[in-house]
Amino acid sequence: MTDVEDRATAGFRSAYGQEPAGRWAAPGRANLIGEHTDYNDGYVLPFALSLRTVVAAAPQDGDRWTVWSETTDGQIEFVAADVDEPGRVTGWGAYVAGVVWALREAGHAVPGARLAIASDVPLGSGLSSSAALEAAVLTALVDLGGLDLPAERQPRLAQRAENAYVGAPTGIMDQSAAIRCRKGHALFLDCRTEEVEHIPFDLDAAGLAMLVVDSRAPHRHADGEYASRRKSCEAAAATLGVPALRDVSVADLDAALPKLPDDETRRRVRHVVTEDQRVLDTVALLRAGRVREIGPLLTASHASMRDDFEITVPEIDTAVEAALAAGALGARMTGGGFGGCVLALVEAAAAVTVAQAVTDAYAARGFTAPGHVTVLPAPGATRLD
């Protein structure tokens, strides 16, 4: 039993004076490559982390849900009438209520439940703590209620909870990764068809590691800027007469860009179109077992996010530059931007050296010291016992 599992169990016992019926976990995720392509019907390549959110749960009578969270060491309760009116449950509880709401809206008889939540997915780091929470709660409720909801249908429902109930305009990637990833693989997801392919990504066998650097940069206008980028992409697709930017290929760019109204829009489109191609190129290399060769694609992705999509911040750029200078094979920001984490593909033996180089670069710039962890691809949502 891991520490986070212990904490969820202990929280349940303390809050409810009984043993849980079971425990369910869902991971945070890092997106290897494919940023802001998901809501453009494009391609993404996330992998699950060993950092997880754990829900200990047991049924309770009636349409009533009681939830304890270690983050606030507080407890909330809501009933069906609260759930069925979006906006009545707010704060962190909205993510739990949103899952209940989405299940009920889809016609499922959601069991009343007591839940206790613990997590080691850092909040606000770009590792999708919200999707981990939604997926863990969803998996618990599906099991407790014996609901007929296959895994391939669960990400869209969890996404609806976040979009329509919480009000965050996320794409399908985060929930898909939290639910459908496999150990030792990256999840190649077509965001239009929702078809997935599990791509071998065995870093350990290749003598490599993925260093995740938490930039500790405060998110700066992230929600508004995310919505702005999405609106710009949708308007560009309409101008170009295509359903989504996924339908513009790299070969089409030279003809497409002059049709757009301004340079900013052209840069936004160029990022999305070239990023989709970088995902396809990365998948091809991984299928061939050429893991080391994906490094330049990661670095090119970061440059595109920095220069064309304009979603990085000085702390993020400093981490990428320092990691590359210290020998990383490739590095890029992961997540929606304006803060969050950096991925650095490194030789396993060099992980400590690269992490120290980033820490030193931060100190030289006067930034708050970064956090870091070395990760391997982990499994998606699961029942633990």
Buried (B, 14 or more C-beta within 10 A) or exposed (E): EEEBBEBBBBBBBEBBEEEBBBBBBBBBBBBBBBBBBBBBBBBBBBBBBBBBBBBBBBEBEEBBBBBBBBEEEEBBEBEBEBBBEBEBBEEBBBBBBBBBBBBBBBEBEBBBBBBBBBBBBBEBBBBBBBBBBBBBBBBBBBBBBEBEBEEEEBBBBBBBBBBBBBEBEBBBBBBBBBBBBBBBBBBBBBBBEBEBEBBBBBBEEBEBBBBBBBBBBEBEEBEEBBEEBBEBBBBBBEBBEBEBBBBBEEEEBEEBBEEBEEEEBBBBBBBBBBBBBBBBBBBEBBEEEEBBBBBEBBBBBBBBBBEBBBBBBEBBBBBBBBBBEBEBBBBBBBBBBBBBBBBBBBBBEBBEEBBEBBBEBBEEEEBEEBBBBBBBBBBBBBEBE
